[in-house]
Amino acid sequence: MDAAVPTASSRAASAFAHWLCQVFQALPPINETPKPLQFDPNFPYNAYGRSASDPGFSETGKSPKSSCRRSGKELKAASWKNQWLTDPKSNILSGITVALALIPEAIAFSIIAGVHPMIGLYTSFIIAVVISFFGGRPAMISAATGAMALLMVNLVRDHGLEYLFAATVLCGIIQMAIGYMRLGHLIRFVPHSVMNGFVNALAILIFTAQLVHFRGQGWLMYALLALTLAIIYGLPRLTKAFPSALAAIIVVSAITMGFKLDVLTVGDIGNITSALPSFHLPNFVPNVDNLMIILPYSVSLALVGLLESLLTSNIVDDMTDTASSKNREVKGQGIANIVTGFFGGMAGCAMIGQSVINVKSGGRTRLSTFTAGIFLLILIMVLSSVVKEIPMAALVGVMFMVSFGTFNWRSLTELKRIPIGDSIVMAVTVIIVVMTHNLSYGVMAGVVISALIFARRISGMKVEGTMEGRRKRYSVTGQLFFATTTAFVQQFDYADDPDEVVIDFGQSHVWDHSAVNAIAKLADKYAAAGKSVALEGLNEQSRSLVDRIGLGGGAH
């Protein structure tokens, strides 16, 4: 990514600044907070969306379509206003804070992936802006991430940047396909203990990733870090009108620049140039051989990106006490990755750290995400010389705040109260993520262990037999599925039971083919001994499964 010609860059920066001024002039005054959309429980409208007191209302309803269209447009306009223009001051300031925090992270993740720092910065700008329009979780920040960067290392090293760009586009296509198949709701199957492990592991990774900046630094680094943390946690006690993280960055930067202190700065981490990203069609021949090279990487990127994004959306949902559209978020992530792939960027996803910064700084709407992306571009184009002088101590302090705020401290106090299996799942998730630096490995391991523990918990099978005259009744309690079939078949006295046997499933449920096969096997054993078996108490789902698969002639 070479720097643009100075004159062209200046003209582009001037034009962009002029456009940005027009955008902000169109916003409501920052001291005004638009009222949220209110819904009257006694809504006095008829089925056509028209009030009887409306002069244009007609009892005959001759124009219901136009009325519904007008009502729908009004609701959409109100929804758009709520998602973009509610409390613009807080959302713009929080977006600026996030943009500053994105710079060292984007540069660091670029280095991890083995690409130029500008690629990470372009990626973060493009994805943030695109996701602000198409994402399903307002106020969530998406950009270049460490989890995604780790998956790209081998591809970049072995095949180069053009294959990375192509893999990023294919990753987005896969994510869009998943979104249109409406599979975003599968996040429900990730247990709470796994999510706790994911969050705690990510907090640990965020914290440990900052320690590298202390190497070779003297007492001044620690003093500035202490000042940063003091402002971050002290300012909210005095006023919450201004984001404390942004205030800390401004104050500490002013001190280091004013006194010309010799400390580690953003410019020491990576070179920042004043160049705009441009459309770039990957130099990639889409034949079978090349597609087979990028496909495994694209699938991994798509799944890891969606996993991290959907888990992060759940966290933001909890922090803001609002709901999000998971399938829209999945499609939005896909669109963002397709766009960034065609502009020379790498695949990205939601960032829990920056999302926490945004929410804690007052971000609640899409405007905060949009501002983060746009202000990042402004920093790259216009203020690159200033950004280079921001001390890393200030940004490390902000990331420490993110780490402390991300870690679920309550999960530690709950260890004595929750089941031992859940504690094991959370611990395993944390250990694997921290050891591998790959969130997907830890989460997948946690889900598998949770499934095994769940299967163990429900595999308790109890069968009690009682004589009823000349026949014997067996009452089955528990879930009948592949893990309990062996124990189930062993509970019956095939040789000594009378000629008539009744099996009561009133307190049980038949789940799968293995369960039906076990019942058929049991019936065959009784039939071989010249005895009949009757099944009673099957619920509707169990009866349907048994009838569909069939038992043969040994039971009825």
Order of alpha helices (4+ residues) and beta strands (2+ residues): alpha-alpha-alpha-alpha-beta-alpha-alpha-alpha-alpha-alpha-alpha-alpha-alpha-beta-alpha-alpha-alpha-alpha-alpha-alpha-alpha-beta-beta-alpha-beta-alpha-beta-alpha
